Amino acid sequence: WGAAREICSQILLLQDETRSECQIEMESARPVCSAAACTSARFPLLERGCRQSHPREIGTYTAAVQSEKSAVEADKIMLLSSDRLSIPLVARIKKAAQEKNWADALEAFRQSARPSPIQYNVMLHAADRCDRLAEAMELFEAMSHAGYPQSPSTFAPLLNLCARHGKLEDAKQLVATMHAKGIEVNSYIFSALLKAHSNADDPEGALELWRDMKAQKIPPTPQTLQAILRALSGNGDTVTMEAVMKEAGEQVQLTVSHFHSLLRACLKSNDVDRALMAMSEIRASGVSPDLPCYTMLLSILHRAGQAKQEQIDSLLRHMEAEGVERDSVFSEVLFTSSLGCDQRDALHRVQSLPRDVLERGAKVLADIEATGQELSQLTQRLAVKLREALALASPQEQQSQQSQQSQQSQEDWVKVVQPADGPGGSGTEAAYFWDRATGKTQWEPPAGPVKETVLAAAP
C-alpha cells in the first residue's frame, strides 16, 4: 500500500501511455474488503455486492494533495484515477443527464461492477439535473465509503440540490466536509451556497457569506454576483444591493440579469424612482432592457398607483423602439394597469368602474386577443365581466334614466296652438308646449309624450 501511495503521488506527471500500468499496480496493492456485501447493504442504489477491493486510505492522501492543488488538478486526479473502459458509460450517463432521464442514467451506472470516481461525479450531475436529492446523497455516501478522490465538481451538484430544496444546514455541512478534506471552496461552490441562503430566505446569512468570500480573496463572478443579488432582493434592500453591484462592477461586467434582481427589489419596496434609475443604468451599460425589465417596471408603476396612461404609452414606445416583443405575462400586467386596480379587486367592482376605464381596458384586451396570446383563467373571467359591464349602462346612467322615466311619467304635456288667423294672430300658426302638472311652458317639444293638442284661448 505504501508503494501504491508513492505511485499516486506522481500520477499528475504520468503520460497517458503509462497510465494503465499505474492503475494495475495500484489495484494489486489495494487491501481487500472482508465484507462481501458491504456496498449492497449500505447503498441499495448500487444493487450489487462488493465484488472488488476498497481503497481504505486514498481519502487521507487525497485530502493532503488537494489542500495544495487547485480544483482543476483535483479533477485531473479523479479522471486519472478512473478506468478508461468506463468512458463509454460516462458518455451515456452524461447524455441521460442532459435529457433529464434518471432511469437511463442509473441503468448505465449499474453496468459497472465497480463504478469509477468519474462515474460517481457524472451520476451526481445527473441527480442534480433530474432533481434527485435523496439518491445524490446516497451516491455521495457510497463514493466516500469507497475512499475515492473527490473534487469541487463532486460537491457542486449536491449543493445545487440542497439549495433547490431549501436544505441550508445540509449545504453548510457539505462545505464543512470540503474544508475537512482539504478540497478548495471555489466561486462555483460559493454561488451554490448563496443560492441556498436565498431559498431559505436568509439575506443576512448570504451577505455574511459574500463578505467571507471577499475575505478569502476569491474574486466575484457573474454567477456569485447574481446569487447574492437574488438573496438580497427578497427584503427590498436596494441600498445594500447598489453597494454590492458597485463594488463587484469593478471586476465583473454587469448584465441585464443582475438588474433583474434590483428591479425585483424595487417591486418589493414599491420604489418607482430607483426602478426608473435602474432602467437608465441598464442603457448606460451598453445593453437594452429586456422583457422582464419592462414587465417588472410596469408592475412597479401599477403597485405604486403611478401607472398613468401617458407613462404606459411611453413605456410601450420604448419597447417598440428597442424591438422588445410582449408576452402573455406582460399583456396581463398591462391589462390590469389599464383598469387601475388589482385583478381580483376588479372582479368584484368592475361594474362600478368609470365607463372610460372600462372602454380603455376593453381596447387593451382586444389588442391582446388579436395577438393570439393565451390568458390566465382569472383574466378570462375578468374579461367576461368587463364586457358585460360595457353592455349594460353604468349604475349612474341607470339611476339617471330611472329618474328621467319617473319624471316623464308625472308630466302632462299638451301642445297649445295659436291659429294664424285668430285674434291677435300674426298670420303664421304658432305653438308652444305646456305641462299642466307643473305649469311649465317651452317652445321645444318635450322628451315625454304630448297627450293633447288645444287651441290657445282668445285674449
Residue pairs with C-beta under 8 A, 6 or more apart in sequence:
1 29
1 30
1 31
1 57
3 25
3 29
4 25
4 26
4 29
4 30
5 57
5 61
7 22
7 25
7 26
7 29
8 26
8 58
8 61
8 81
9 61
9 65
11 22
11 77
11 80
11 81
12 73
12 76
12 77
12 80
14 22
14 80
19 80
19 84
20 84
23 81
23 83
27 53
30 53
30 54
30 55
31 53
31 54
31 55
31 56
32 53
33 50
33 52
33 53
33 54
35 41
35 50
36 49
36 50
37 49
37 50
38 50
38 54
39 46
39 48
39 49
39 50
39 142
39 145
39 146
40 46
40 47
40 48
40 49
40 50
42 141
42 142
42 145
43 138
43 139
43 141
43 142
43 145
44 138
45 106
45 135
45 138
45 139
45 142
46 110
46 115
46 142
47 110
48 110
48 113
51 113
51 114
52 113
52 114
54 145
54 146
54 147
55 146
55 147
55 148
56 147
57 147
58 147
58 148
58 149
59 144
59 147
59 148
59 149
59 181
62 77
62 149
62 150
62 181
62 182
63 180
63 181
63 182
63 183
64 182
65 74
65 77
65 182
66 73
66 74
66 77
66 149
66 151
66 181
66 182
66 183
66 184
67 182
69 77
70 184
71 151
71 152
71 153
71 183
71 184
71 186
74 149
74 150
74 151
74 152
74 183
74 184
75 151
75 152
75 153
77 149
77 151
78 117
78 118
78 121
78 148
78 149
78 150
78 151
78 153
78 154
79 118
81 116
81 117
81 148
81 149
82 116
82 117
82 118
82 119
83 116
86 112
86 115
86 116
86 118
86 119
89 108
89 109
89 111
89 112
89 119
90 116
90 118
90 119
90 122
92 104
92 105
92 108
93 105
93 108
93 109
93 119
93 122
93 123
93 126
94 122
94 125
94 126
95 104
96 102
96 103
96 104
96 105
96 108
96 126
97 105
97 122
97 125
97 126
97 129
97 130
98 129
100 129
100 130
101 130
102 126
102 127
102 130
102 132
102 135
105 123
105 126
105 130
106 123
109 115
109 119
109 123
112 119
114 146
115 123
116 148
117 143
117 148
117 149
117 150
120 139
120 142
120 143
120 148
120 154
121 151
121 153
121 154
123 139
124 136
124 139
124 140
124 154
124 157
124 158
125 153
125 157
126 132
127 133
127 135
127 136
127 139
127 157
127 161
128 136
128 156
128 157
128 158
128 160
128 161
131 161
131 164
132 161
133 161
133 162
133 164
133 165
133 167
136 157
136 158
136 161
137 158
140 154
140 158
143 150
143 154
144 150
150 181
150 183
151 183
152 178
152 183
152 184
152 185
152 186
152 188
152 189
155 174
155 175
155 177
155 178
155 183
155 189
156 188
156 189
156 192
158 174
159 171
159 174
159 175
159 189
159 192
159 193
159 196
160 192
160 195
161 167
162 168
162 170
162 171
162 174
162 192
162 196
163 171
163 192
163 193
163 195
163 196
163 198
163 199
164 195
164 199
166 196
166 199
166 200
167 196
168 196
168 197
168 199
168 200
168 202
168 205
171 192
171 193
171 196
172 193
172 196
175 185
175 189
175 193
178 184
178 185
178 189
179 185
185 216
185 218
186 218
187 213
187 218
187 219
187 220
187 221
187 223
187 224
188 221
188 223
190 209
190 213
190 218
190 224
190 227
191 221
191 223
191 224
191 226
191 227
192 227
193 209
194 206
194 209
194 210
194 224
194 227
194 228
194 230
194 231
195 227
195 230
195 231
197 203
197 205
197 206
197 209
197 231
198 206
198 227
198 230
198 231
198 234
201 234
202 231
203 231
203 232
203 234
203 235
203 237
206 227
206 228
206 231
206 232
207 228
207 231
207 232
207 240
210 224
210 228
210 244
213 220
213 224
214 220
219 251
220 248
220 251
220 252
221 252
222 252
222 253
222 255
222 257
222 258
225 244
225 245
225 248
225 252
225 254
225 258
226 257
226 258
226 261
228 244
229 241
229 244
229 245
229 258
229 261
229 262
230 261
230 264
232 240
232 241
232 244
232 261
232 265
233 241
233 261
233 262
233 264
233 265
233 268
234 268
235 265
235 268
236 265
236 266
236 268
236 269
236 271
237 265
238 262
238 265
238 266
238 269
238 271
238 274
241 261
241 262
241 265
242 262
245 254
245 258
245 262
254 285
255 287
256 282
256 287
256 288
256 289
256 290
256 293
259 278
259 281
259 282
259 289
259 293
260 292
260 293
260 296
262 274
262 278
263 275
263 278
263 292
263 293
263 296
263 297
263 300
264 296
265 271
266 272
266 274
266 275
266 278
266 296
266 300
267 275
267 296
267 299
267 300
267 303
270 300
270 303
270 304
271 300
272 300
272 301
272 304
272 306
275 296
275 297
275 300
276 297
279 289
279 293
279 297
282 288
282 289
282 293
283 289
288 322
288 324
289 297
289 318
289 322
289 324
290 324
291 324
291 325
291 326
291 327
291 330
294 315
294 318
294 319
294 324
294 330
295 329
295 330
295 333
297 315
298 307
298 312
298 315
298 330
298 333
298 334
298 337
299 333
301 307
301 311
301 312
301 315
301 337
302 333
302 336
302 337
307 337
307 340
309 360
312 334
312 337
312 338
319 326
326 334
326 371
326 373
327 373
328 373
328 374
328 375
328 376
331 368
331 371
331 373
331 375
332 343
332 375
332 376
332 379
334 364
334 368
335 361
335 364
335 365
335 368
335 379
335 382
336 342
336 343
336 346
338 357
338 360
338 361
338 363
338 364
339 346
339 350
339 353
339 357
339 361
339 386
340 353
340 357
341 349
341 353
343 378
343 379
343 382
344 378
346 353
346 382
347 378
347 381
347 382
347 385
350 358
350 382
350 385
350 386
350 389
351 385
351 389
351 392
351 394
351 395
352 394
352 395
353 361
353 389
354 394
355 390
355 394
355 397
358 386
358 389
358 390
359 390
361 386
362 386
362 387
362 390
365 383
365 386
368 375
369 375
375 383
392 398
393 401
404 447
408 447
408 448
408 449
410 437
411 435
411 437
411 438
411 446
411 448
412 435
412 436
412 437
412 451
413 433
413 434
413 435
413 436
413 446
413 448
413 449
413 450
413 451
414 433
414 434
414 436
414 450
414 451
414 452
414 453
414 454
415 431
415 432
415 433
415 450
415 452
415 453
415 454
416 431
416 432
416 433
416 434
416 441
416 453
416 454
416 455
416 456
417 429
417 430
417 431
417 453
417 454
417 455
417 456
418 424
418 425
418 429
418 430
418 431
418 455
418 456
419 425
419 429
419 455
419 456
420 426
420 427
420 428
420 429
420 430
421 427
422 455
422 456
422 458
423 458
423 459
424 458
424 459
432 441
432 442
432 443
433 441
433 442
433 443
433 444
433 445
433 446
433 450
434 440
434 441
435 441
435 446
